Amino acid sequence: MAEGKQRPVVHTVTSAQTSPADDQAQRIRRYLTMMGIRVACFGLVFVLHGWLRWVAVIAAVLLPYFAVVTANAVRPSQSGSIQPVTPQADNNRLEQ
């Protein structure tokens, strides 16, 4: 941009929901995190003894179910609402 010019101020006029791609990316991260915990539980089975070993076994068996259920849980779509925005005077702007 030329020297002395400022970028215009951008105002938000809707309360749009997150994009489906962002929602899917969040669900994928949650699924992969739970599967990582499952892998750690499999490793702990060989290290732990007693009742902690059985907790790790049960977690390793049950985590895939919960991971799939949470990964498939799509947020209900909400329609965005238009909210009026009153422009504010920009005293720093040069007249053209």
VENLIN-V729353 format. One record per pair of residues at least 4 apart in sequence whose C-alpha atoms are under 7 Angstrom apart, sorted by sequence separation. I is the first residue (numbers start at 0). J is the second residue. D is the distance in whole Angstrom. If there is no record, write none. Layout:
i=I j=J d=D
i=I j=J d=D
//
This chain:
i=0 j=4 d=7
i=17 j=21 d=6
i=18 j=22 d=6
i=19 j=23 d=6
i=20 j=24 d=6
i=21 j=25 d=6
i=22 j=26 d=6
i=23 j=27 d=6
i=24 j=28 d=6
i=25 j=29 d=6
i=26 j=30 d=6
i=27 j=31 d=6
i=28 j=32 d=6
i=29 j=33 d=6
i=30 j=34 d=6
i=31 j=35 d=6
i=32 j=36 d=6
i=33 j=37 d=6
i=34 j=38 d=6
i=35 j=39 d=6
i=36 j=40 d=6
i=37 j=41 d=6
i=38 j=42 d=6
i=39 j=43 d=6
i=40 j=44 d=6
i=42 j=46 d=7
i=43 j=47 d=6
i=47 j=51 d=6
i=48 j=52 d=5
i=50 j=54 d=6
i=51 j=55 d=6
i=52 j=56 d=6
i=53 j=57 d=6
i=54 j=58 d=6
i=55 j=59 d=6
i=56 j=60 d=6
i=57 j=61 d=6
i=58 j=62 d=6
i=61 j=65 d=7
i=62 j=66 d=6
i=63 j=67 d=6
i=64 j=68 d=6
i=65 j=69 d=6
i=66 j=70 d=6
i=67 j=71 d=6
i=68 j=72 d=6
i=17 j=22 d=7
i=47 j=52 d=5
i=44 j=52 d=5
i=44 j=55 d=6
i=43 j=55 d=6
i=44 j=56 d=6
i=41 j=55 d=7
i=40 j=55 d=5
i=41 j=56 d=7
i=40 j=56 d=7
i=40 j=58 d=7
i=41 j=59 d=6
i=40 j=59 d=6
i=37 j=58 d=7
i=37 j=59 d=5
i=37 j=62 d=6
i=33 j=62 d=7
i=34 j=63 d=7
i=33 j=66 d=6
i=30 j=66 d=5
i=30 j=67 d=7
i=30 j=70 d=6
i=29 j=70 d=7
i=27 j=70 d=7
i=26 j=70 d=5
i=16 j=77 d=7
i=16 j=79 d=6
i=15 j=79 d=5
i=14 j=79 d=5
i=13 j=79 d=6
i=14 j=80 d=6
i=13 j=80 d=6
i=14 j=81 d=7
i=13 j=81 d=5
i=12 j=81 d=6
i=13 j=82 d=6
i=12 j=82 d=6
i=12 j=83 d=6
i=12 j=84 d=6
//
